[in-house]
């Protein structure tokens, strides 16, 4: 066991190595998340009940993001380190953590209690289009789920200790246990308690998430206790440092609340369709964008703090090019193979072929912004590393506002302009399916996200990169290879369709898998001929035993 744990405490040789290892752990968590969604699709499917379940997440999620991120790992760790004596836990460090724990716990419980009481008033903002019966279900489910932000928030706090003592393997297990709890809710609690069983599964997952971090923290010598003489000056420093980042995360969550509110007026099942597609597109985002952004952040902060401007630029450009290199092929792959991906992952039981086509269409629209979402995670961290939290805060606010406005505008145009509606339905092959208005919500989200990326890129070039070429060469090389990938995959799909058929799970799986592999091989050949620098770096990282790199885990509120 010591040998195993030692693997996860070694320093990484490069950002590529750290990102590959983090991506591997994230992949395990995301696979479990896909099993979670498949279970929901199979046993419940897009329906008013599942809509109520997803709508019920909005208030607990907002509480978690708005408060838990105030005590995030990136903020807490430097304060704890400053109060420690080398690797030794001091009374000053314990006192500090106890103060944060006491204030944080009291705040989380107080806000959750207030939300519990006023939930009947909040439901008219979360799901105004629901009938009174399903609004009552949202109230019930939200009240049960209010335990989860408290547990996840405490887990996030304990996770700072876990990371501080480099217990990265244990830290990485928490999201896996969280998804496992939800799966237990679907498989065992839902048949007993109905839709309330899903909410109980969420609470169980949060409890498991917290339990892992609490045990790891205790074994490191930190067992937080309630403090009755709190140093509010230290607490205020943490809150002030975290506030801009917290507001940025909250703005995006508020935009999602408005989107869910709009979807509640659409055909029943629309919220489920939106969430299924959103979760699917989050898989490559978390594996690629978040992995490289998190892996790059320590190097960016260290370079900028040391005044090494050129080194800062080098790390930023390297991570940005890697995100572009991976994201563009994923976009083309997801667009071409969208029906096969959705059908293989979600297509069983209560999940119909019409549901498949609608979720696949939403997935294609979301996929267009995967590159933008990944780059935003990196570029915003570049500003955080430089100590500038104001710029990304303003950009995130404006773009969250644009997502809300575009959601209203796109739905109005879709309903009232027949030509536009016919064009979108024909383009995404969903003609004749009821509820296609939901397509406008991922379209608004993607458009606002791309605008966010463009603004970030403009200001990054202005503030850090001057007139230097940033990602241009990599973008066009990867774009050309991605076009080839898309074309080869599309032709393979058509050629393999008569061979495997489209009526069985194995037939659809092998049709999509072989087509995807053919496309990836063709794209790799193109990049090799173009002597792509990122492909060369990837091969180099794979040869250096990247699994021995140090795990760099993201904050839990981003998972």
N, C-alpha and C positions, 0 to 999 in steps of 0.2 A: 504494500500500500504506500509506503514511503517513497518507493521508486516511482510509482504511478503519479503521486502528488508532486514529486520533484519535476516531472516533465512539464507540469503546468505552471511552474514558477520560474522558468528560464526566461532570460531576456530575448527579445526578438532581434534578428539581424537586420530586418528591413520592414517597411510598412507592408509590402506584399506578403511576407511571411505571416505577420500578425493578422492581416486581413483574411488570408486564406484560412488560418486556424479559427478565427472568430466566425468566419462564414460557415465553416464546417459545424461548429456548435450551434449556430443559428439555424442551419439546415435541419439538424435533428429536432429542434424545437418547432420549426415550421412544418415538418412532416407530421408531427403529432397534432399540430393545429389543423392540418388538412384532414386528418382522421376525425377530429372534432367536428369540422364542418360537414364531412361526409355523413357522420352519424345523424346530425341535425337534418340534413337534406333527405336522408333515407326515412327516418322515423316521423318527421314533421313536414318537411318541404315548405316552400314559400306559401305562407298562409297568414291570416289575421293573428293567430296565436304567436307565430314566430316573429311577426312584425312587432307585436307588443313586447316580446322578449328583447329584441334588439333596441327598441325605443327606450326600454327601461335602463339600458346601460348609460344613457347620456348624462344624467345628473351625477351618478356615482363616478363616472369617468372624469367629469369636469371637476368634481371635488378632489379626486386623486391627483389630476394633473396640476390643478391650481395650488394645492397645498403640499403634496408629496414632493414636488420639484423644488419647493423652498428649502428642503433639506436634502438635496440631491447629492450624489456621490462626488461630483466634480467640485462642489462647494465645500462639503463637510470635511473631506480628506485633508486638504491643506491646513485647516484649523486644528484638526486632531494631531497631525504630524508636528505642528509648531509647539504643541504642549507635551510631546513625548520626549523621552531621553533615548535617542537612537531607536532601537527596537524594543525598548523597555516601556511597559505601560505605567504611566505615572498617575498619582492621585489627581493632578491637575487635568489630565486627559480624561480620566473617569468622570470627574466633576463636570467637565464640559459636555460630555456625551449624555450624562444624566440630566443636565439642564435642557439640552435640545430635546431629549426624549420626553421630558415632562411637559414642556410647552407645546411640542408637536402633538403629543397624544391628546392633550386637553383641547387643542384647536381642532384636531380631526374629529374628535367625539362631539364637540359642540356644534360644528358645522353639520355633521351627519345628523345630529338630533334635530336641528332646526329644519334641515331638508326633509326629515321624516315627518315632521309636523305639518309643513306647508306643501307637501307633495300633491295633495288634491288641487292646490292652486297652480303648481308648476306644470301639471299634466296638460293643461290647456295651451301651454307654450311648446311642450315637447311633441305632443301628438294631437293637435287641434282637430284633425280630420277623422279621428277615431270615433266610433259610437260610444255611448256611455259605458256599455259593457266592457269594451276593450280598454277604455281609459281606466276603468277600475282595475283591470289586470295590470296595466302599466304601473299604477300606484302600488299595488301589492308587490310586484316584482322589484320595483325600484327600492321599496322599503327593505326588502330582504337583502338586496345587493348593496345597501349602504354599509353593511359590515365589511365589504371587500375593500373600499378605499382605506379604511382604518388599518386593516391587516396588511395590505400592500404597501401602504405608507410606512408602517413600522418595519416591514421587510426591506424597504428601500433604505431606511436609516441604518438598520443592522448590516445591510449590504455594503455600506461604507467601511465598516470594520472588516468584513470578509475580504474586500478588495485591498484594504490597507495591509493586511497580513498575507496577501497574495494567494488566498484560497480560491483561485479562479475556477477550478473545476467544480467545487461546491456551488459557487455563485452561479455558474452556468446551468445548474440543475433546476433552479427555481422556476423559470418559465416552462420547463418540461412538466414539472409537478403541477403547475397552474392549469395547463391544458389537460393534464390527466384528471384533475378534479372535475373539470367541466364535462369530460367524456363520461366519467362515472355518473354525473348528473343526468346525462342523456340516456345512458344505457340502463341505469338502475333506479334513479330517483324519479325520472319522468313517468315511467309506468305506474308508480305508486302515488305520486303527488300531482301528476299532471304538469302543466306549464310551470308551476311553482318549483317543481323538481329541478328545472334548468337553473333557476336562480340559486337554489341551494347548492347546486354543483359549482356555481361560480364562487360562492362563499367557501366551499370546501377547497377549491383550487387555491384561493387566496390564503386560506389557513395553511395548506401544505407549502405554499410559496414562503410564507412567514416562518414556518417551522424550520425549514432548511437553513435560513439565514440566522435565526435565533440560536440554533445549536452551534453553528459555525462561529458566531460571535462569542458565545459562552466559552467555547473551547479556546478562544484567543485571549481570554482574561477580561472581556468586556461583557458584563451582564447589567444592562441599564436598570437603574432604580429611580423611583420618583424622588425628585429633589425639592426641598422646601426653602432653600435659599438660592434663588436663581440669579445668575449674572445676566441681566437683560441686555447689557451692552454687547456681549458676544452674540446673543440671539439676534439682536438688531443688525449686526454686521452680516450675519448669514442671510437674513431676509433681504437686506438691501442688495447684496451681491447676487442673489438668486432672482430677484424680482423681474428684471427685463426678460430673462430666459423663460421664466414662468408665464409671463404675459404672452410671449410669443407662442408658447404651446397652447395656452388657453384660447387665443384667437382662433386657431385652427379647429379646436374642439367646438367652439361656439358656431363656427361655420357649418360643422357637421350636424349640430343640433338643429340649425335652420333647415338644412337639407332634409333631415329626417322629418321635420315638421311639414315641409312641402310634400314629401313622399306619402305622408299620412292621408293626404287628400286624393291620392292617385288610387289605382286599382289595388285591392288587397293583395299582399305578397310583394309589393314594390319595395318596401323597406328591406325585406329578406333578400330580394334580388340584388339590391344595391350593396348590402353587406357581404353577401357571398362573393360578388365580383371584387369588392374592395379588399377582402381578405386574400383572395387569390393573387391580386396584383401586388400585395404587400410582401409576398414571399420573395420575389427577386429583389424588391427594394431593400428588405432587411438583410438579405444575404450579400448584396453588392454595395448599395449606397451606404447603409449604416455601418457595415463592416469596415469599409475603407475610411469613412469619416472618423469613426472611433479610433481606428488604428493610427490615423494621421495626427489626431489631436495632440497627444503628448509631444510629438516631435515638433509640431507647429508652435505650441506654447513655449517649449524649451528654446527653440531657435529665435523666436521673437523676443523672449525675455532676455536672451543673451546678446541681443542686438545684431544677430547674424541674419541680415535681411536676405542675402542671396540664398542662404540655406533654407530660410522660410519659404521663399518662392519655389525652390527646388522641390520641397516636400509637397507644397500645395499643387504644383503642376503635375507631379508624379501621381498623386492620388486622384486628381481630376481626370487625367488621361486614362487611368485604370477604370474609373467609373464609366467613362464614355465607351471605352473598349468593350466592357462587359454588357452595358445597358442597351446599346443599339441592337446587337443581335437578339437579345431577349425580347425587345419590342417587336421585331419582325417575326420572331418565332411564335410569340403569343398571339399576334394578329392572325397569322396563317393557320396555326393549329388550335385556335381558341375553342372550337367546338369539341375537338378531341380531348383537350385538357379538361374542360368543364365536365364532359360526359364521363371520363375515366374517374375523376376525383369525386364528383357529386352525383353522378347519374345512377341512382338506384332507388327502389322503394317509392316514396311519395314525390320524388323529383322527376317531373315529366319531361318529354322531349321539348315542349314549348318553354318550360323553365330553362332547359339547357340552352336553347337558342337565345333567350333573352339575357341570361347571365353571360353567355359567350359574347354577345354584342356589347354589353357593359364592360366586360373585361378588355375587349379590343380598344374601347375608348380610354379606359384607365391606363392601358399599357402605353399609350402615346406619351404619357407624362412620367413614365418610370425614370427616364434619364433626368428629367427636371427635378423630380423628388429626391433622387440620389445626390444630385449636385447641390441642392439646397442644404442637405444635411452637412455636406462638407464645407460649403462657402460660409454658412452661418457660423460654423465652428471656427473658421479662420478668423472671423471678427472676434469671437469669444477669446481665442488664443491671443489676439492683439489687444484685448481689454476694451474693445469697442462693442458694447451691447446695444447701443442706441440704433445703429444703422439696421441690423436685422429685425429689430423690434418694429420699426416704422414700416419696413418692407412687408413683414408678415401681417401687420394690421391692414395695410392697404390692399394686399392681395386676398386676405380673408374676406374683406368687405366686397371685393370684386367677385369672389366665388358666390356670395350671397346674392348679389345683384344679378349676376349672369344666370343663376338658377331660376329666378323669377322670369327674366327676359326669355331665356331659351324655352321654358315650358309654355309661355304665352305664344311665342312665335310658332312652336311646334303644333299647338292646338289650333292656331288661326291661319297659318300659311300652309296651304295644302301642298304646294310644290316642295317646300322645305321638308315637310313630314315624309312625303313620298321619296325624296332623295335619300334621307337618312335611313328609312326602312329598307330601301332597295340596296343601299350601300352595305348595310350590315346584315342583310338577308333575314329580316324579321317581318316581312309583309304578312298581314293577316293575323298576327298575334295580338291579342288584347293586352293593353298596359304598356305599350312602347313609349309612353310619355316619360317613363323612368330613365330612358336613355339620356335625357337632357341633364340629369343630375351629375353623372360621371363626366359629361361633356363640360359642364360648368366648372367642376372640380379640376379637371385636367387643364382647362384654359386658364384658370386662375393660378394654378401651380406653375405652368409654363411662364406666365407673366412674372411670377415670383422669381423664378430662375433667371430670366432675362435681366431683371432689375439687379439681382445679386451679382450677376456676371459683369454688368456694366460698372457697378460701383467697385467690385473687386479689381477690375482692370484699372480703374481710376485711382484707387487708394493704394494698391500694392504692385500691380503688374506694369504700369505705365503703357508703353507702346509694344510690349513684348507679345509675340504669338503665344497664345495660352493653350488652347486645345484644338486649334484649327486642323493641323496635320492629322492628328489621331482621329478627329471627328470624320473627316472625309474618307480616310482609309477604312475606318470601321463602318461607315455608312455604305461604301461601295461593297464591302464584304457582306454586309447585312442584306443588301438588295439581292446578291447572289444566293445567300442563305434562304431568303424568302421565296425566290423563284424556284430553286431546286426543291424546297420543301413542298411548295404548291404543286409542282409537276409530279413529285413522288406521291402525294396524296391522291391525285387523279389516277395515277398508274396503279396504285395499290388498292384502291377502292373495290374494283371487281374481284381482287384476289382474296382479301380478308372480309369484305362486306362491312356493313355499318349497323348490324343488328345485334351483335354480341359484344360483351365487355372486352374479350381478348382480341376480337377483330378490330375494334376501335383503338385499343391500346397499341397493338403492333403496327397498325396503319400510321398512327401519330408518332410512335417511337422511332420507327425506321425512317420516316420522312424527316423527323427532326435531326436524327443522326446524319443522314445524307446531307442535309442543309448545313449542319455544323462543320462537317468535313470539307464541304465546298468552300465555306467561308474561311476556314483555317488555311486552306490552300491559297486562297487569294491573299490573305494577310502575310503568309510566308513569302509569296512572290513579291509582295510590296515591301518586304523586309521590315515589317511592323515592329517598332521598338517594344511595345507592350507585350506582344506575343513572345518576344525574346526574354523579357523580364519574367514572364509567367513560367516559362520553361526552366529558367534559372532558379526561381523560387521552389519549383517542384523538385528540383534535384538537391535542394539543401535541407531536406527533412523539415518542412515547415511545421509539422505537428509538434516539434519541440520548441516552438516559439511561445512566448508569454501570451496568455489569453488576455485580451483587453475587452472587457464587457461593457455594453452600453447601459445607460441608466434604465431602470425598470419601467419608467413612465413612457419610454420610447418603444417598448416591446409589445 
